[in-house]
């Protein structure tokens, strides 16, 4: 099983892929999302979204500034105000 992850800015779709886990810099603290996570929504702070493609893999970091994260039945969507790079 895999988690479907999308990273979106107001200008474009940055990522849309199946991954093992994503750690998001929430305003109330970091949170990890795996396949089957309970639905919820959170604001995010400036920081790094860490994407783990497989179990035990080194994470890829994507720097984001502000926005929201939503976990739903289709996976995790991060709506970032800005993505570095």
N, C-alpha and C positions, 0 to 999 in steps of 0.2 A: 504494500500500500504506500501511497505517496501523498504529500500535501501539495495542492495546487496553489502556487504563489504568484501574485501579480503586483507589480510596482508601477504606479501611475503618477504622472505629474499633470498639471493643467494643460501642458503642451503636448504630451505624448505618452504612449505605453512604453515603459522602460524595460520591463521583464514580464514574461508570462511563461512559467515552467513548473514542472513537478519536481519537488525537492523532498528531502527527509525532514528538515526542521528549519525554522526561521526564528531568530531572537530579535525582538523589536524594542527600541528604546522608548518605552511609554513614559508619560509625564509622572506617573505614580511609581515608576520603576520598570526595569526590563522584564519582559515576559517572553517565554518560548512557546511556539505553536507547532504541534505535531498533527498528523492526520487524525481526525475524529475529535478535535478540541471543541469544547462547548462554545456556542455562539456568544460573541460579545463585541463591543466597540470601545476604542480608547483613543485619546489624543496622544500624539507622539511628540517628543522633544528632539532637538537637534542632537544628532549622534549617528552611530553606525548600526545599520541593519545587518545582522550576521546570517548568511545563508549557508546551511549545511546540505550539500547535495546528497550525501549518503551518511549512514550511521558511522560515526568515528572519523569522518573526513574533517580536514581543516576548513574553517569557515572562510567564505568570501565576504569582505566587508564593503558595504555600499553606504556612503555618507549621505544623510538626508537632513533636511531642515523643515521642521514643523509638519503638521498634517494630522491624519487620522489613520487608524488601522481597524479593519473589520474582519472578524472571523465569522464565517457562515458555512452553510452546508456545502458550498462550492469551494471552500478553502479560505486562504488569507489574502486580503487585498490591502495594500498600503497606499494611501492617497497622500503623497508628499508634496509640500509646497515647492520644494526644490531638491534635485538630486545632483550631487557633485560628480563631474566627469561625464 
